[in-house]
Amino acid sequence: MTHSYNITGMTCTGCQAKVQSLLSNIPGVTAVDIDLANSKADITMSHHVDTQTLQAVLAPYPKYALSEMHRHHAPVSAFSMDEEEDKRSFWETYKPVLLIFGYVSLVAVLISVTAGLGWMTGMRIFMSGFFLVFSFFKMLDINGFADSYSMYDIVAKKFKAWGYIYVFVELALGLAFAVGFNPLLTNVVTLVVMSISIIGVLQSVLNKRKIQCACLGAVFNLPMSTVTIIEDALMIGMSIVMLAAMR
């Protein structure tokens, strides 16, 4: 079943991620979809969770106030992410990610082709641009990113500080790929970090959890989807190819 609630006090995507994280951790809550602009939350439950329980988890944060809307939705299938599908088109939804990939790919191809550096160097330039750009957006609201990331990443769920550390790991990897620092170590770290990251993404997508993707921090409202899996898988694949080429 999915119930709707009013939630006041949310002023930014960081607030949205915080409230979403708190409510998602309540036993019985399977999905939380927050409409920040309208101060509304649709909460899907495997069994009824009373309003007092929802309010109790927000009590330590007095700025957030939850109240019933007295409107209920029909039960949803276990295979449905939410009763109301995102009305945006694929392009409208993933425009930021697609543009970033397009720009980074274009720069990598132009540099490698015009300078005659080869496709391996082009791949290294792409990976550098990927990590630098994505870490930049996370830096804009690092607290919001950490809150969002802790909702699905298997490490950040248990150790929230990993969300903050992860941003600087991405930055370090971007710089390492840019200057060609210790290719073996850089690619091994990339493979390990991205492999761990993709586990939480796969779990969320396969479980049909409708939550905000933290790949671009809390700046853009991107849903977790197969696009997120492709992002992580691409970096894993590239690191494997580069490691194989060193043999």
Biotite code that builds the C-alpha atoms (Angstrom):
import biotite.structure as struc

atoms = struc.array([
    struc.Atom([0.000, 0.000, 0.000], chain_id="A", res_id=1, res_name="MET", atom_name="CA", element="C"),
    struc.Atom([1.075, 3.562, -0.658], chain_id="A", res_id=2, res_name="THR", atom_name="CA", element="C"),
    struc.Atom([0.070, 6.486, 1.567], chain_id="A", res_id=3, res_name="HIS", atom_name="CA", element="C"),
    struc.Atom([0.650, 10.185, 0.996], chain_id="A", res_id=4, res_name="SER", atom_name="CA", element="C"),
    struc.Atom([1.842, 12.665, 3.615], chain_id="A", res_id=5, res_name="TYR", atom_name="CA", element="C"),
    struc.Atom([2.674, 16.336, 3.888], chain_id="A", res_id=6, res_name="ASN", atom_name="CA", element="C"),
    struc.Atom([6.208, 17.043, 5.066], chain_id="A", res_id=7, res_name="ILE", atom_name="CA", element="C"),
    struc.Atom([7.190, 20.631, 5.816], chain_id="A", res_id=8, res_name="THR", atom_name="CA", element="C"),
    struc.Atom([10.650, 22.037, 6.518], chain_id="A", res_id=9, res_name="GLY", atom_name="CA", element="C"),
    struc.Atom([12.448, 20.614, 3.481], chain_id="A", res_id=10, res_name="MET", atom_name="CA", element="C"),
    struc.Atom([14.259, 23.465, 1.758], chain_id="A", res_id=11, res_name="THR", atom_name="CA", element="C"),
    struc.Atom([16.787, 21.717, -0.503], chain_id="A", res_id=12, res_name="CYS", atom_name="CA", element="C"),
    struc.Atom([17.717, 18.365, -2.028], chain_id="A", res_id=13, res_name="THR", atom_name="CA", element="C"),
    struc.Atom([19.906, 17.702, 1.009], chain_id="A", res_id=14, res_name="GLY", atom_name="CA", element="C"),
    struc.Atom([16.799, 17.928, 3.212], chain_id="A", res_id=15, res_name="CYS", atom_name="CA", element="C"),
    struc.Atom([14.951, 15.700, 0.767], chain_id="A", res_id=16, res_name="GLN", atom_name="CA", element="C"),
    struc.Atom([17.672, 13.052, 0.908], chain_id="A", res_id=17, res_name="ALA", atom_name="CA", element="C"),
    struc.Atom([17.819, 13.229, 4.722], chain_id="A", res_id=18, res_name="LYS", atom_name="CA", element="C"),
    struc.Atom([14.071, 12.749, 5.172], chain_id="A", res_id=19, res_name="VAL", atom_name="CA", element="C"),
    struc.Atom([14.007, 10.043, 2.514], chain_id="A", res_id=20, res_name="GLN", atom_name="CA", element="C"),
    struc.Atom([16.824, 8.194, 4.256], chain_id="A", res_id=21, res_name="SER", atom_name="CA", element="C"),
    struc.Atom([15.178, 8.396, 7.689], chain_id="A", res_id=22, res_name="LEU", atom_name="CA", element="C"),
    struc.Atom([11.798, 7.171, 6.466], chain_id="A", res_id=23, res_name="LEU", atom_name="CA", element="C"),
    struc.Atom([13.276, 4.437, 4.261], chain_id="A", res_id=24, res_name="SER", atom_name="CA", element="C"),
    struc.Atom([14.965, 2.836, 7.281], chain_id="A", res_id=25, res_name="ASN", atom_name="CA", element="C"),
    struc.Atom([11.656, 2.195, 9.051], chain_id="A", res_id=26, res_name="ILE", atom_name="CA", element="C"),
    struc.Atom([10.746, -1.534, 9.081], chain_id="A", res_id=27, res_name="PRO", atom_name="CA", element="C"),
    struc.Atom([7.873, -2.111, 6.678], chain_id="A", res_id=28, res_name="GLY", atom_name="CA", element="C"),
    struc.Atom([8.642, 0.885, 4.471], chain_id="A", res_id=29, res_name="VAL", atom_name="CA", element="C"),
    struc.Atom([9.659, -0.335, 1.015], chain_id="A", res_id=30, res_name="THR", atom_name="CA", element="C"),
    struc.Atom([9.845, 2.945, -0.942], chain_id="A", res_id=31, res_name="ALA", atom_name="CA", element="C"),
    struc.Atom([9.774, 6.680, -0.280], chain_id="A", res_id=32, res_name="VAL", atom_name="CA", element="C"),
    struc.Atom([9.101, 9.097, -3.127], chain_id="A", res_id=33, res_name="ASP", atom_name="CA", element="C"),
    struc.Atom([9.405, 12.761, -2.098], chain_id="A", res_id=34, res_name="ILE", atom_name="CA", element="C"),
    struc.Atom([8.070, 15.674, -4.124], chain_id="A", res_id=35, res_name="ASP", atom_name="CA", element="C"),
    struc.Atom([10.237, 18.490, -2.770], chain_id="A", res_id=36, res_name="LEU", atom_name="CA", element="C"),
    struc.Atom([8.400, 21.269, -4.630], chain_id="A", res_id=37, res_name="ALA", atom_name="CA", element="C"),
    struc.Atom([5.037, 20.308, -3.117], chain_id="A", res_id=38, res_name="ASN", atom_name="CA", element="C"),
    struc.Atom([6.332, 19.179, 0.301], chain_id="A", res_id=39, res_name="SER", atom_name="CA", element="C"),
    struc.Atom([4.739, 15.792, -0.240], chain_id="A", res_id=40, res_name="LYS", atom_name="CA", element="C"),
    struc.Atom([5.855, 12.204, 0.272], chain_id="A", res_id=41, res_name="ALA", atom_name="CA", element="C"),
    struc.Atom([4.366, 8.974, -1.079], chain_id="A", res_id=42, res_name="ASP", atom_name="CA", element="C"),
    struc.Atom([5.389, 6.126, 1.217], chain_id="A", res_id=43, res_name="ILE", atom_name="CA", element="C"),
    struc.Atom([4.954, 2.529, 0.109], chain_id="A", res_id=44, res_name="THR", atom_name="CA", element="C"),
    struc.Atom([4.646, -0.072, 2.884], chain_id="A", res_id=45, res_name="MET", atom_name="CA", element="C"),
    struc.Atom([4.670, -3.855, 2.993], chain_id="A", res_id=46, res_name="SER", atom_name="CA", element="C"),
    struc.Atom([2.366, -3.567, 6.007], chain_id="A", res_id=47, res_name="HIS", atom_name="CA", element="C"),
    struc.Atom([0.695, -0.611, 7.689], chain_id="A", res_id=48, res_name="HIS", atom_name="CA", element="C"),
    struc.Atom([3.033, 1.758, 9.509], chain_id="A", res_id=49, res_name="VAL", atom_name="CA", element="C"),
    struc.Atom([1.181, 4.274, 11.636], chain_id="A", res_id=50, res_name="ASP", atom_name="CA", element="C"),
    struc.Atom([1.734, 8.000, 11.352], chain_id="A", res_id=51, res_name="THR", atom_name="CA", element="C"),
    struc.Atom([3.150, 8.229, 14.875], chain_id="A", res_id=52, res_name="GLN", atom_name="CA", element="C"),
    struc.Atom([5.988, 5.873, 13.897], chain_id="A", res_id=53, res_name="THR", atom_name="CA", element="C"),
    struc.Atom([6.798, 8.011, 10.852], chain_id="A", res_id=54, res_name="LEU", atom_name="CA", element="C"),
    struc.Atom([6.721, 11.174, 12.931], chain_id="A", res_id=55, res_name="GLN", atom_name="CA", element="C"),
    struc.Atom([8.922, 9.591, 15.600], chain_id="A", res_id=56, res_name="ALA", atom_name="CA", element="C"),
    struc.Atom([11.879, 9.077, 13.247], chain_id="A", res_id=57, res_name="VAL", atom_name="CA", element="C"),
    struc.Atom([11.715, 12.754, 12.260], chain_id="A", res_id=58, res_name="LEU", atom_name="CA", element="C"),
    struc.Atom([11.339, 13.950, 15.852], chain_id="A", res_id=59, res_name="ALA", atom_name="CA", element="C"),
    struc.Atom([15.126, 14.450, 16.361], chain_id="A", res_id=60, res_name="PRO", atom_name="CA", element="C"),
    struc.Atom([14.952, 16.953, 13.493], chain_id="A", res_id=61, res_name="TYR", atom_name="CA", element="C"),
    struc.Atom([12.304, 19.509, 14.577], chain_id="A", res_id=62, res_name="PRO", atom_name="CA", element="C"),
    struc.Atom([12.459, 21.433, 11.298], chain_id="A", res_id=63, res_name="LYS", atom_name="CA", element="C"),
    struc.Atom([10.690, 18.525, 9.554], chain_id="A", res_id=64, res_name="TYR", atom_name="CA", element="C"),
    struc.Atom([6.999, 17.985, 10.302], chain_id="A", res_id=65, res_name="ALA", atom_name="CA", element="C"),
    struc.Atom([4.997, 15.087, 8.851], chain_id="A", res_id=66, res_name="LEU", atom_name="CA", element="C"),
    struc.Atom([1.211, 14.978, 8.698], chain_id="A", res_id=67, res_name="SER", atom_name="CA", element="C"),
    struc.Atom([-1.401, 12.849, 6.932], chain_id="A", res_id=68, res_name="GLU", atom_name="CA", element="C"),
    struc.Atom([-3.004, 13.947, 3.676], chain_id="A", res_id=69, res_name="MET", atom_name="CA", element="C"),
    struc.Atom([-6.010, 11.677, 4.288], chain_id="A", res_id=70, res_name="HIS", atom_name="CA", element="C"),
    struc.Atom([-5.654, 10.234, 0.817], chain_id="A", res_id=71, res_name="ARG", atom_name="CA", element="C"),
    struc.Atom([-4.688, 6.646, 0.104], chain_id="A", res_id=72, res_name="HIS", atom_name="CA", element="C"),
    struc.Atom([-3.532, 4.880, -2.992], chain_id="A", res_id=73, res_name="HIS", atom_name="CA", element="C"),
    struc.Atom([-4.431, 1.356, -4.019], chain_id="A", res_id=74, res_name="ALA", atom_name="CA", element="C"),
    struc.Atom([-1.983, -1.454, -3.224], chain_id="A", res_id=75, res_name="PRO", atom_name="CA", element="C"),
    struc.Atom([0.913, -1.731, -5.594], chain_id="A", res_id=76, res_name="VAL", atom_name="CA", element="C"),
    struc.Atom([2.575, -4.776, -7.077], chain_id="A", res_id=77, res_name="SER", atom_name="CA", element="C"),
    struc.Atom([5.875, -5.915, -5.621], chain_id="A", res_id=78, res_name="ALA", atom_name="CA", element="C"),
    struc.Atom([7.284, -5.420, -9.090], chain_id="A", res_id=79, res_name="PHE", atom_name="CA", element="C"),
    struc.Atom([6.178, -1.784, -9.335], chain_id="A", res_id=80, res_name="SER", atom_name="CA", element="C"),
    struc.Atom([8.511, 0.981, -8.217], chain_id="A", res_id=81, res_name="MET", atom_name="CA", element="C"),
    struc.Atom([5.682, 3.367, -7.479], chain_id="A", res_id=82, res_name="ASP", atom_name="CA", element="C"),
    struc.Atom([2.013, 3.845, -8.318], chain_id="A", res_id=83, res_name="GLU", atom_name="CA", element="C"),
    struc.Atom([2.726, 6.936, -10.358], chain_id="A", res_id=84, res_name="GLU", atom_name="CA", element="C"),
    struc.Atom([5.442, 6.515, -12.960], chain_id="A", res_id=85, res_name="GLU", atom_name="CA", element="C"),
    struc.Atom([7.756, 9.410, -13.720], chain_id="A", res_id=86, res_name="ASP", atom_name="CA", element="C"),
    struc.Atom([6.019, 11.412, -16.430], chain_id="A", res_id=87, res_name="LYS", atom_name="CA", element="C"),
    struc.Atom([9.288, 12.738, -17.813], chain_id="A", res_id=88, res_name="ARG", atom_name="CA", element="C"),
    struc.Atom([10.732, 11.313, -21.004], chain_id="A", res_id=89, res_name="SER", atom_name="CA", element="C"),
    struc.Atom([14.009, 9.401, -20.965], chain_id="A", res_id=90, res_name="PHE", atom_name="CA", element="C"),
    struc.Atom([15.867, 12.446, -22.335], chain_id="A", res_id=91, res_name="TRP", atom_name="CA", element="C"),
    struc.Atom([14.293, 14.829, -19.825], chain_id="A", res_id=92, res_name="GLU", atom_name="CA", element="C"),
    struc.Atom([15.113, 12.498, -16.946], chain_id="A", res_id=93, res_name="THR", atom_name="CA", element="C"),
    struc.Atom([18.712, 11.656, -17.821], chain_id="A", res_id=94, res_name="TYR", atom_name="CA", element="C"),
    struc.Atom([19.714, 14.780, -19.747], chain_id="A", res_id=95, res_name="LYS", atom_name="CA", element="C"),
    struc.Atom([22.463, 15.809, -17.244], chain_id="A", res_id=96, res_name="PRO", atom_name="CA", element="C"),
    struc.Atom([24.122, 12.366, -17.331], chain_id="A", res_id=97, res_name="VAL", atom_name="CA", element="C"),
    struc.Atom([23.849, 12.023, -21.100], chain_id="A", res_id=98, res_name="LEU", atom_name="CA", element="C"),
    struc.Atom([25.333, 15.472, -21.683], chain_id="A", res_id=99, res_name="LEU", atom_name="CA", element="C"),
    struc.Atom([28.232, 14.761, -19.334], chain_id="A", res_id=100, res_name="ILE", atom_name="CA", element="C"),
    struc.Atom([28.997, 11.477, -21.071], chain_id="A", res_id=101, res_name="PHE", atom_name="CA", element="C"),
    struc.Atom([28.756, 13.186, -24.439], chain_id="A", res_id=102, res_name="GLY", atom_name="CA", element="C"),
    struc.Atom([31.097, 16.029, -23.532], chain_id="A", res_id=103, res_name="TYR", atom_name="CA", element="C"),
    struc.Atom([33.659, 13.814, -21.781], chain_id="A", res_id=104, res_name="VAL", atom_name="CA", element="C"),
    struc.Atom([33.614, 11.333, -24.674], chain_id="A", res_id=105, res_name="SER", atom_name="CA", element="C"),
    struc.Atom([34.061, 14.111, -27.227], chain_id="A", res_id=106, res_name="LEU", atom_name="CA", element="C"),
    struc.Atom([37.046, 15.588, -25.382], chain_id="A", res_id=107, res_name="VAL", atom_name="CA", element="C"),
    struc.Atom([38.652, 12.148, -24.961], chain_id="A", res_id=108, res_name="ALA", atom_name="CA", element="C"),
    struc.Atom([38.246, 11.309, -28.660], chain_id="A", res_id=109, res_name="VAL", atom_name="CA", element="C"),
    struc.Atom([39.459, 14.694, -29.892], chain_id="A", res_id=110, res_name="LEU", atom_name="CA", element="C"),
    struc.Atom([42.583, 14.674, -27.728], chain_id="A", res_id=111, res_name="ILE", atom_name="CA", element="C"),
    struc.Atom([43.521, 11.072, -28.476], chain_id="A", res_id=112, res_name="SER", atom_name="CA", element="C"),
    struc.Atom([42.901, 11.366, -32.239], chain_id="A", res_id=113, res_name="VAL", atom_name="CA", element="C"),
    struc.Atom([44.403, 14.779, -32.924], chain_id="A", res_id=114, res_name="THR", atom_name="CA", element="C"),
    struc.Atom([47.475, 14.038, -30.796], chain_id="A", res_id=115, res_name="ALA", atom_name="CA", element="C"),
    struc.Atom([47.787, 10.489, -32.127], chain_id="A", res_id=116, res_name="GLY", atom_name="CA", element="C"),
    struc.Atom([47.840, 9.069, -28.612], chain_id="A", res_id=117, res_name="LEU", atom_name="CA", element="C"),
    struc.Atom([45.814, 5.925, -29.246], chain_id="A", res_id=118, res_name="GLY", atom_name="CA", element="C"),
    struc.Atom([42.596, 4.528, -27.858], chain_id="A", res_id=119, res_name="TRP", atom_name="CA", element="C"),
    struc.Atom([44.091, 3.508, -24.503], chain_id="A", res_id=120, res_name="MET", atom_name="CA", element="C"),
    struc.Atom([45.053, 7.096, -23.767], chain_id="A", res_id=121, res_name="THR", atom_name="CA", element="C"),
    struc.Atom([41.607, 8.189, -24.888], chain_id="A", res_id=122, res_name="GLY", atom_name="CA", element="C"),
    struc.Atom([40.086, 5.750, -22.419], chain_id="A", res_id=123, res_name="MET", atom_name="CA", element="C"),
    struc.Atom([42.297, 7.113, -19.638], chain_id="A", res_id=124, res_name="ARG", atom_name="CA", element="C"),
    struc.Atom([41.236, 10.682, -20.492], chain_id="A", res_id=125, res_name="ILE", atom_name="CA", element="C"),
    struc.Atom([37.585, 9.616, -20.437], chain_id="A", res_id=126, res_name="PHE", atom_name="CA", element="C"),
    struc.Atom([37.955, 8.003, -17.015], chain_id="A", res_id=127, res_name="MET", atom_name="CA", element="C"),
    struc.Atom([39.710, 11.077, -15.690], chain_id="A", res_id=128, res_name="SER", atom_name="CA", element="C"),
    struc.Atom([36.947, 13.360, -16.952], chain_id="A", res_id=129, res_name="GLY", atom_name="CA", element="C"),
    struc.Atom([34.261, 11.039, -15.606], chain_id="A", res_id=130, res_name="PHE", atom_name="CA", element="C"),
    struc.Atom([35.614, 11.017, -12.062], chain_id="A", res_id=131, res_name="PHE", atom_name="CA", element="C"),
    struc.Atom([36.482, 14.727, -11.978], chain_id="A", res_id=132, res_name="LEU", atom_name="CA", element="C"),
    struc.Atom([33.073, 15.866, -13.237], chain_id="A", res_id=133, res_name="VAL", atom_name="CA", element="C"),
    struc.Atom([31.083, 13.508, -11.023], chain_id="A", res_id=134, res_name="PHE", atom_name="CA", element="C"),
    struc.Atom([33.132, 14.396, -7.944], chain_id="A", res_id=135, res_name="SER", atom_name="CA", element="C"),
    struc.Atom([32.596, 18.088, -8.712], chain_id="A", res_id=136, res_name="PHE", atom_name="CA", element="C"),
    struc.Atom([28.806, 17.757, -8.559], chain_id="A", res_id=137, res_name="PHE", atom_name="CA", element="C"),
    struc.Atom([29.037, 15.771, -5.334], chain_id="A", res_id=138, res_name="LYS", atom_name="CA", element="C"),
    struc.Atom([31.220, 18.518, -3.832], chain_id="A", res_id=139, res_name="MET", atom_name="CA", element="C"),
    struc.Atom([28.458, 21.092, -4.420], chain_id="A", res_id=140, res_name="LEU", atom_name="CA", element="C"),
    struc.Atom([26.387, 19.458, -1.689], chain_id="A", res_id=141, res_name="ASP", atom_name="CA", element="C"),
    struc.Atom([28.547, 16.841, -0.035], chain_id="A", res_id=142, res_name="ILE", atom_name="CA", element="C"),
    struc.Atom([26.175, 16.455, 2.925], chain_id="A", res_id=143, res_name="ASN", atom_name="CA", element="C"),
    struc.Atom([23.236, 15.861, 0.608], chain_id="A", res_id=144, res_name="GLY", atom_name="CA", element="C"),
    struc.Atom([25.253, 13.312, -1.354], chain_id="A", res_id=145, res_name="PHE", atom_name="CA", element="C"),
    struc.Atom([26.281, 11.447, 1.807], chain_id="A", res_id=146, res_name="ALA", atom_name="CA", element="C"),
    struc.Atom([22.638, 11.265, 2.928], chain_id="A", res_id=147, res_name="ASP", atom_name="CA", element="C"),
    struc.Atom([21.473, 9.986, -0.477], chain_id="A", res_id=148, res_name="SER", atom_name="CA", element="C"),
    struc.Atom([24.349, 7.523, -0.819], chain_id="A", res_id=149, res_name="TYR", atom_name="CA", element="C"),
    struc.Atom([23.717, 6.014, 2.611], chain_id="A", res_id=150, res_name="SER", atom_name="CA", element="C"),
    struc.Atom([20.266, 4.958, 1.409], chain_id="A", res_id=151, res_name="MET", atom_name="CA", element="C"),
    struc.Atom([21.566, 2.284, -0.949], chain_id="A", res_id=152, res_name="TYR", atom_name="CA", element="C"),
    struc.Atom([25.344, 1.819, -0.886], chain_id="A", res_id=153, res_name="ASP", atom_name="CA", element="C"),
    struc.Atom([26.270, -1.311, 1.079], chain_id="A", res_id=154, res_name="ILE", atom_name="CA", element="C"),
    struc.Atom([29.211, 0.385, 2.827], chain_id="A", res_id=155, res_name="VAL", atom_name="CA", element="C"),
    struc.Atom([27.640, 3.815, 3.415], chain_id="A", res_id=156, res_name="ALA", atom_name="CA", element="C"),
    struc.Atom([24.584, 2.169, 4.990], chain_id="A", res_id=157, res_name="LYS", atom_name="CA", element="C"),
    struc.Atom([26.770, 0.913, 7.845], chain_id="A", res_id=158, res_name="LYS", atom_name="CA", element="C"),
    struc.Atom([29.470, 3.581, 7.774], chain_id="A", res_id=159, res_name="PHE", atom_name="CA", element="C"),
    struc.Atom([28.003, 6.903, 6.662], chain_id="A", res_id=160, res_name="LYS", atom_name="CA", element="C"),
    struc.Atom([31.416, 8.587, 6.625], chain_id="A", res_id=161, res_name="ALA", atom_name="CA", element="C"),
    struc.Atom([32.170, 6.512, 3.526], chain_id="A", res_id=162, res_name="TRP", atom_name="CA", element="C"),
    struc.Atom([29.835, 8.831, 1.607], chain_id="A", res_id=163, res_name="GLY", atom_name="CA", element="C"),
    struc.Atom([32.155, 11.757, 2.368], chain_id="A", res_id=164, res_name="TYR", atom_name="CA", element="C"),
    struc.Atom([35.303, 9.710, 1.728], chain_id="A", res_id=165, res_name="ILE", atom_name="CA", element="C"),
    struc.Atom([33.931, 8.437, -1.576], chain_id="A", res_id=166, res_name="TYR", atom_name="CA", element="C"),
    struc.Atom([33.782, 11.962, -3.001], chain_id="A", res_id=167, res_name="VAL", atom_name="CA", element="C"),
    struc.Atom([37.500, 12.449, -2.423], chain_id="A", res_id=168, res_name="PHE", atom_name="CA", element="C"),
    struc.Atom([38.276, 8.957, -3.716], chain_id="A", res_id=169, res_name="VAL", atom_name="CA", element="C"),
    struc.Atom([36.585, 9.920, -6.981], chain_id="A", res_id=170, res_name="GLU", atom_name="CA", element="C"),
    struc.Atom([38.516, 13.194, -7.077], chain_id="A", res_id=171, res_name="LEU", atom_name="CA", element="C"),
    struc.Atom([41.801, 11.363, -6.442], chain_id="A", res_id=172, res_name="ALA", atom_name="CA", element="C"),
    struc.Atom([41.054, 8.819, -9.164], chain_id="A", res_id=173, res_name="LEU", atom_name="CA", element="C"),
    struc.Atom([40.238, 11.600, -11.618], chain_id="A", res_id=174, res_name="GLY", atom_name="CA", element="C"),
    struc.Atom([43.556, 13.314, -10.923], chain_id="A", res_id=175, res_name="LEU", atom_name="CA", element="C"),
    struc.Atom([45.446, 9.993, -11.008], chain_id="A", res_id=176, res_name="ALA", atom_name="CA", element="C"),
    struc.Atom([44.064, 9.126, -14.446], chain_id="A", res_id=177, res_name="PHE", atom_name="CA", element="C"),
    struc.Atom([44.783, 12.673, -15.675], chain_id="A", res_id=178, res_name="ALA", atom_name="CA", element="C"),
    struc.Atom([48.484, 12.541, -14.809], chain_id="A", res_id=179, res_name="VAL", atom_name="CA", element="C"),
    struc.Atom([48.964, 8.812, -15.425], chain_id="A", res_id=180, res_name="GLY", atom_name="CA", element="C"),
    struc.Atom([49.885, 8.114, -11.817], chain_id="A", res_id=181, res_name="PHE", atom_name="CA", element="C"),
    struc.Atom([50.734, 4.438, -11.098], chain_id="A", res_id=182, res_name="ASN", atom_name="CA", element="C"),
    struc.Atom([48.290, 2.933, -13.653], chain_id="A", res_id=183, res_name="PRO", atom_name="CA", element="C"),
    struc.Atom([48.220, -0.455, -11.923], chain_id="A", res_id=184, res_name="LEU", atom_name="CA", element="C"),
    struc.Atom([47.238, 0.948, -8.527], chain_id="A", res_id=185, res_name="LEU", atom_name="CA", element="C"),
    struc.Atom([44.806, 3.463, -10.027], chain_id="A", res_id=186, res_name="THR", atom_name="CA", element="C"),
    struc.Atom([42.939, 0.851, -12.035], chain_id="A", res_id=187, res_name="ASN", atom_name="CA", element="C"),
    struc.Atom([42.859, -1.670, -9.181], chain_id="A", res_id=188, res_name="VAL", atom_name="CA", element="C"),
    struc.Atom([41.360, 0.938, -6.839], chain_id="A", res_id=189, res_name="VAL", atom_name="CA", element="C"),
    struc.Atom([38.835, 1.888, -9.542], chain_id="A", res_id=190, res_name="THR", atom_name="CA", element="C"),
    struc.Atom([37.851, -1.742, -10.042], chain_id="A", res_id=191, res_name="LEU", atom_name="CA", element="C"),
    struc.Atom([37.395, -2.374, -6.316], chain_id="A", res_id=192, res_name="VAL", atom_name="CA", element="C"),
    struc.Atom([35.557, 0.866, -5.519], chain_id="A", res_id=193, res_name="VAL", atom_name="CA", element="C"),
    struc.Atom([33.181, 0.698, -8.491], chain_id="A", res_id=194, res_name="MET", atom_name="CA", element="C"),
    struc.Atom([32.510, -3.023, -7.956], chain_id="A", res_id=195, res_name="SER", atom_name="CA", element="C"),
    struc.Atom([31.444, -2.316, -4.372], chain_id="A", res_id=196, res_name="ILE", atom_name="CA", element="C"),
    struc.Atom([29.366, 0.658, -5.508], chain_id="A", res_id=197, res_name="SER", atom_name="CA", element="C"),
    struc.Atom([27.459, -1.301, -8.154], chain_id="A", res_id=198, res_name="ILE", atom_name="CA", element="C"),
    struc.Atom([26.241, -3.872, -5.615], chain_id="A", res_id=199, res_name="ILE", atom_name="CA", element="C"),
    struc.Atom([23.998, -1.361, -3.841], chain_id="A", res_id=200, res_name="GLY", atom_name="CA", element="C"),
    struc.Atom([22.793, 0.008, -7.169], chain_id="A", res_id=201, res_name="VAL", atom_name="CA", element="C"),
    struc.Atom([21.870, -3.478, -8.413], chain_id="A", res_id=202, res_name="LEU", atom_name="CA", element="C"),
    struc.Atom([20.032, -4.270, -5.187], chain_id="A", res_id=203, res_name="GLN", atom_name="CA", element="C"),
    struc.Atom([17.989, -1.058, -5.393], chain_id="A", res_id=204, res_name="SER", atom_name="CA", element="C"),
    struc.Atom([17.090, -1.488, -9.064], chain_id="A", res_id=205, res_name="VAL", atom_name="CA", element="C"),
    struc.Atom([16.246, -5.194, -8.758], chain_id="A", res_id=206, res_name="LEU", atom_name="CA", element="C"),
    struc.Atom([14.136, -4.515, -5.642], chain_id="A", res_id=207, res_name="ASN", atom_name="CA", element="C"),
    struc.Atom([12.306, -1.757, -7.548], chain_id="A", res_id=208, res_name="LYS", atom_name="CA", element="C"),
    struc.Atom([13.134, 0.845, -4.911], chain_id="A", res_id=209, res_name="ARG", atom_name="CA", element="C"),
    struc.Atom([12.273, 4.323, -6.156], chain_id="A", res_id=210, res_name="LYS", atom_name="CA", element="C"),
    struc.Atom([15.044, 6.439, -4.643], chain_id="A", res_id=211, res_name="ILE", atom_name="CA", element="C"),
    struc.Atom([17.235, 9.269, -5.784], chain_id="A", res_id=212, res_name="GLN", atom_name="CA", element="C"),
    struc.Atom([20.487, 8.333, -7.494], chain_id="A", res_id=213, res_name="CYS", atom_name="CA", element="C"),
    struc.Atom([23.476, 10.033, -5.875], chain_id="A", res_id=214, res_name="ALA", atom_name="CA", element="C"),
    struc.Atom([25.807, 9.745, -8.898], chain_id="A", res_id=215, res_name="CYS", atom_name="CA", element="C"),
    struc.Atom([25.590, 13.507, -9.506], chain_id="A", res_id=216, res_name="LEU", atom_name="CA", element="C"),
    struc.Atom([25.269, 14.345, -5.840], chain_id="A", res_id=217, res_name="GLY", atom_name="CA", element="C"),
    struc.Atom([22.101, 16.090, -4.664], chain_id="A", res_id=218, res_name="ALA", atom_name="CA", element="C"),
    struc.Atom([22.186, 18.649, -7.482], chain_id="A", res_id=219, res_name="VAL", atom_name="CA", element="C"),
    struc.Atom([20.002, 16.740, -9.947], chain_id="A", res_id=220, res_name="PHE", atom_name="CA", element="C"),
    struc.Atom([16.918, 14.678, -9.151], chain_id="A", res_id=221, res_name="ASN", atom_name="CA", element="C"),
    struc.Atom([17.846, 11.487, -10.989], chain_id="A", res_id=222, res_name="LEU", atom_name="CA", element="C"),
    struc.Atom([16.077, 8.188, -10.254], chain_id="A", res_id=223, res_name="PRO", atom_name="CA", element="C"),
    struc.Atom([18.049, 5.043, -9.612], chain_id="A", res_id=224, res_name="MET", atom_name="CA", element="C"),
    struc.Atom([17.804, 2.908, -12.756], chain_id="A", res_id=225, res_name="SER", atom_name="CA", element="C"),
    struc.Atom([19.672, 0.741, -15.243], chain_id="A", res_id=226, res_name="THR", atom_name="CA", element="C"),
    struc.Atom([21.427, 3.920, -16.415], chain_id="A", res_id=227, res_name="VAL", atom_name="CA", element="C"),
    struc.Atom([23.194, 4.028, -13.038], chain_id="A", res_id=228, res_name="THR", atom_name="CA", element="C"),
    struc.Atom([24.205, 0.393, -13.459], chain_id="A", res_id=229, res_name="ILE", atom_name="CA", element="C"),
    struc.Atom([25.613, 1.162, -16.912], chain_id="A", res_id=230, res_name="ILE", atom_name="CA", element="C"),
    struc.Atom([27.673, 4.055, -15.496], chain_id="A", res_id=231, res_name="GLU", atom_name="CA", element="C"),
    struc.Atom([29.331, 1.869, -12.871], chain_id="A", res_id=232, res_name="ASP", atom_name="CA", element="C"),
    struc.Atom([29.687, -1.121, -15.186], chain_id="A", res_id=233, res_name="ALA", atom_name="CA", element="C"),
    struc.Atom([31.375, 1.048, -17.823], chain_id="A", res_id=234, res_name="LEU", atom_name="CA", element="C"),
    struc.Atom([34.053, 2.171, -15.381], chain_id="A", res_id=235, res_name="MET", atom_name="CA", element="C"),
    struc.Atom([34.534, -1.394, -14.137], chain_id="A", res_id=236, res_name="ILE", atom_name="CA", element="C"),
    struc.Atom([34.883, -2.626, -17.707], chain_id="A", res_id=237, res_name="GLY", atom_name="CA", element="C"),
    struc.Atom([37.362, 0.089, -18.647], chain_id="A", res_id=238, res_name="MET", atom_name="CA", element="C"),
    struc.Atom([39.530, -0.588, -15.601], chain_id="A", res_id=239, res_name="SER", atom_name="CA", element="C"),
    struc.Atom([39.582, -4.305, -16.450], chain_id="A", res_id=240, res_name="ILE", atom_name="CA", element="C"),
    struc.Atom([40.592, -3.559, -20.060], chain_id="A", res_id=241, res_name="VAL", atom_name="CA", element="C"),
    struc.Atom([43.387, -1.248, -18.933], chain_id="A", res_id=242, res_name="MET", atom_name="CA", element="C"),
    struc.Atom([44.649, -3.792, -16.397], chain_id="A", res_id=243, res_name="LEU", atom_name="CA", element="C"),
    struc.Atom([44.594, -6.503, -19.052], chain_id="A", res_id=244, res_name="ALA", atom_name="CA", element="C"),
    struc.Atom([46.566, -4.262, -21.432], chain_id="A", res_id=245, res_name="ALA", atom_name="CA", element="C"),
    struc.Atom([49.380, -3.967, -18.864], chain_id="A", res_id=246, res_name="MET", atom_name="CA", element="C"),
    struc.Atom([50.156, -7.695, -18.965], chain_id="A", res_id=247, res_name="ARG", atom_name="CA", element="C"),
])
